[in-house]
Amino acid sequence: MGFRFRKSIKLGGGLKLNLSKSGVGASWGIPGFRVTKKANGGTRTTVSLPGTGISYVKEKGKKKK
């Protein structure tokens, strides 16, 4: 088992800065929709039904190996 590090900083207006050992990423969204630019250059789009735990995630670009 390995250790992971991640810190999210809310900047307001639905914008978050995400810090991890792999780099810096950013995400923006509203409840039910979020777009994330990952530290490795890829993009993740998440659409969900708030409060249900149901979501759909689509990833584009670079993937973790």
N, CA, C and O of each residue as an XYZ file, in Angstrom:
260
protein
N       0.856     -1.170      0.000
C       0.000      0.000      0.000
C       0.903      1.235      0.000
O       1.888      1.294      0.736
N       0.558      2.217     -0.832
C       1.347      3.438     -0.914
C       0.620      4.625     -0.306
O      -0.595      4.601     -0.109
N       1.378      5.644     -0.019
C       0.808      6.865      0.519
C       0.423      7.799     -0.618
O       1.097      7.848     -1.647
N      -0.650      8.529     -0.433
C      -1.103      9.509     -1.415
C      -1.193     10.859     -0.728
O      -1.422     10.951      0.478
N      -1.008     11.904     -1.524
C      -1.129     13.269     -1.008
C      -1.984     14.060     -1.976
O      -1.757     14.021     -3.185
N      -2.968     14.779     -1.452
C      -3.786     15.660     -2.273
C      -4.352     16.748     -1.382
O      -4.843     16.477     -0.286
N      -4.279     17.968     -1.855
C      -4.812     19.118     -1.129
C      -5.608     19.957     -2.107
O      -5.098     20.320     -3.167
N      -6.842     20.271     -1.771
C      -7.684     21.125     -2.604
C      -7.856     22.476     -1.932
O      -8.117     22.564     -0.733
N      -7.705     23.522     -2.728
C      -7.876     24.882     -2.233
C      -9.010     25.527     -3.010
O      -8.919     25.690     -4.226
N     -10.082     25.895     -2.311
C     -11.212     26.553     -2.964
C     -10.874     28.017     -3.212
O     -10.472     28.736     -2.297
N     -11.040     28.450     -4.455
C     -10.728     29.827     -4.822
C     -11.983     30.675     -5.022
O     -11.880     31.875     -5.277
N     -13.146     30.079     -4.912
C     -14.404     30.796     -5.098
C     -14.916     30.670     -6.522
O     -14.152     30.367     -7.438
N     -16.191     30.898     -6.707
C     -16.796     30.819     -8.027
C     -16.787     29.420     -8.611
O     -16.827     29.260     -9.831
N     -16.734     28.404     -7.762
C     -16.713     27.022     -8.223
C     -15.354     26.540     -8.682
O     -15.241     25.432     -9.205
N     -14.303     27.357     -8.496
C     -12.956     27.005     -8.936
C     -12.156     26.429     -7.773
O     -12.163     26.971     -6.668
N     -11.455     25.303     -8.045
C     -10.594     24.676     -7.042
C      -9.220     24.446     -7.640
O      -9.093     24.117     -8.819
N      -8.195     24.619     -6.823
C      -6.826     24.303     -7.196
C      -6.474     23.023     -6.444
O      -6.611     22.956     -5.223
N      -6.017     21.999     -7.184
C      -5.717     20.700     -6.593
C      -4.219     20.452     -6.631
O      -3.605     20.463     -7.698
N      -3.638     20.229     -5.462
C      -2.203     19.980     -5.351
C      -1.987     18.525     -4.964
O      -2.632     18.016     -4.047
N      -1.067     17.851     -5.673
C      -0.739     16.468     -5.352
C       0.730     16.231     -5.648
O       1.414     17.115     -6.164
N       1.218     15.040     -5.325
C       2.622     14.752     -5.573
C       2.927     14.699     -7.064
O       4.087     14.836     -7.453
N       1.909     14.504     -7.915
C       2.130     14.464     -9.365
C       2.045     15.840    -10.017
O       2.338     15.967    -11.206
N       1.651     16.871     -9.274
C       1.617     18.216     -9.824
C       0.397     19.007     -9.400
O      -0.248     18.708     -8.395
N       0.098     20.026    -10.194
C      -1.011     20.943     -9.895
C      -2.089     20.781    -10.960
O      -1.801     20.758    -12.156
N      -3.323     20.671    -10.510
C      -4.465     20.609    -11.409
C      -5.490     21.638    -10.978
O      -5.335     22.281     -9.940
N      -6.529     21.795    -11.767
C      -7.580     22.750    -11.434
C      -8.922     22.172    -11.853
O      -8.998     21.378    -12.791
N      -9.978     22.572    -11.158
C     -11.315     22.140    -11.545
C     -12.300     23.272    -11.342
O     -12.119     24.145    -10.494
N     -13.360     23.226    -12.156
C     -14.407     24.229    -12.091
C     -15.738     23.526    -12.258
O     -15.848     22.577    -13.035
N     -16.739     23.976    -11.546
C     -18.041     23.369    -11.729
C     -19.091     23.886    -10.784
O     -18.848     24.720     -9.912
N     -20.268     23.348    -11.002
C     -21.438     23.620    -10.180
C     -21.955     22.263     -9.712
O     -21.538     21.240    -10.255
N     -22.843     22.218     -8.727
C     -23.374     20.915     -8.316
C     -23.987     20.187     -9.514
O     -24.875     20.709    -10.187
N     -23.500     18.988     -9.762
C     -24.004     18.187    -10.865
C     -23.142     18.216    -12.116
O     -23.354     17.406    -13.019
N     -22.178     19.125    -12.197
C     -21.302     19.221    -13.369
C     -19.951     19.785    -12.968
O     -19.882     20.830    -12.322
N     -18.870     19.099    -13.348
C     -17.526     19.559    -13.012
C     -16.562     19.189    -14.129
O     -16.627     18.088    -14.675
N     -15.660     20.120    -14.470
C     -14.597     19.884    -15.443
C     -13.272     20.030    -14.713
O     -13.043     21.019    -14.017
N     -12.396     19.035    -14.876
C     -11.113     19.008    -14.179
C      -9.974     18.919    -15.180
O      -9.986     18.071    -16.073
N      -8.996     19.793    -15.028
C      -7.740     19.714    -15.781
C      -6.745     19.066    -14.843
O      -6.340     19.667    -13.847
N      -6.342     17.824    -15.158
C      -5.490     17.061    -14.262
C      -4.034     17.480    -14.372
O      -3.626     18.104    -15.351
N      -3.257     17.131    -13.356
C      -1.837     17.497    -13.303
C      -1.050     16.892    -14.462
O      -0.049     17.469    -14.887
N      -1.481     15.740    -14.982
C      -0.744     15.104    -16.071
C      -1.166     15.622    -17.452
O      -0.677     15.124    -18.466
N      -2.062     16.609    -17.507
C      -2.471     17.210    -18.771
C      -3.796     16.725    -19.301
O      -4.325     17.310    -20.246
N      -4.348     15.679    -18.729
C      -5.631     15.153    -19.173
C      -6.797     15.985    -18.656
O      -6.627     16.863    -17.811
N      -7.983     15.694    -19.179
C      -9.196     16.394    -18.770
C     -10.245     15.373    -18.346
O     -10.410     14.339    -18.994
N     -10.951     15.662    -17.261
C     -12.025     14.795    -16.774
C     -13.295     15.631    -16.667
O     -13.285     16.718    -16.089
N     -14.380     15.121    -17.222
C     -15.687     15.772    -17.113
C     -16.595     14.845    -16.313
O     -16.724     13.663    -16.634
N     -17.223     15.383    -15.275
C     -18.096     14.591    -14.414
C     -19.486     15.216    -14.387
O     -19.642     16.409    -14.123
N     -20.489     14.391    -14.665
C     -21.888     14.808    -14.578
C     -22.548     13.888    -13.561
O     -22.420     12.667    -13.655
N     -23.253     14.464    -12.588
C     -23.844     13.642    -11.537
C     -25.230     14.132    -11.159
O     -25.637     15.245    -11.491
N     -25.937     13.264    -10.453
C     -27.213     13.630     -9.844
C     -26.923     13.840     -8.362
O     -26.781     12.869     -7.618
N     -26.835     15.103     -7.920
C     -26.444     15.392     -6.535
C     -27.321     14.669     -5.518
O     -28.543     14.607     -5.648
N     -26.661     14.131     -4.512
C     -27.365     13.465     -3.425
C     -27.692     12.007     -3.683
O     -28.193     11.325     -2.789
N     -27.417     11.502     -4.903
C     -27.759     10.116     -5.221
C     -26.546      9.201     -5.276
O     -26.688      7.989     -5.115
N     -25.353      9.751     -5.500
C     -24.166      8.939     -5.673
C     -24.010      8.426     -7.096
O     -23.080      7.671     -7.381
N     -24.910      8.827     -7.997
C     -24.861      8.400     -9.396
C     -24.133      9.454    -10.207
O     -24.462     10.639    -10.145
N     -23.132      9.009    -10.977
C     -22.388      9.958    -11.794
C     -21.858      9.288    -13.055
O     -21.755      8.064    -13.132
N     -21.527     10.113    -14.037
C     -20.912      9.671    -15.287
C     -19.624     10.458    -15.453
O     -19.623     11.682    -15.327
N     -18.514      9.755    -15.739
C     -17.209     10.395    -15.874
C     -16.642     10.075    -17.246
O     -16.639      8.923    -17.680
N     -16.158     11.118    -17.928
C     -15.512     10.940    -19.223
C     -14.117     11.553    -19.137
O     -13.959     12.705    -18.733
N     -13.101     10.767    -19.522
C     -11.722     11.252    -19.466
C     -11.177     11.378    -20.868
O     -11.421     10.527    -21.723
N     -10.424     12.465    -21.102
C      -9.771     12.702    -22.377
C      -8.301     13.013    -22.118
O      -7.945     13.526    -21.057
N      -7.471     12.706    -23.072
C      -6.065     13.062    -22.941
C      -5.261     11.999    -22.241
O      -5.566     10.810    -22.331
N      -4.239     12.428    -21.550
C      -3.275     11.520    -20.926
C      -3.890     10.768    -19.773
O      -4.645     11.329    -18.979
N      -3.563      9.494    -19.685
C      -4.039      8.658    -18.595
C      -2.871      8.222    -17.739
O      -1.742      8.122    -18.218
N      -3.144      7.963    -16.474
C      -2.118      7.501    -15.553
C      -1.702      6.083    -15.926
O      -2.551      5.233    -16.193
N      -0.392      5.830    -15.943
C       0.106      4.490    -16.293
C       0.393      3.682    -15.057
O       0.819      2.531    -15.156
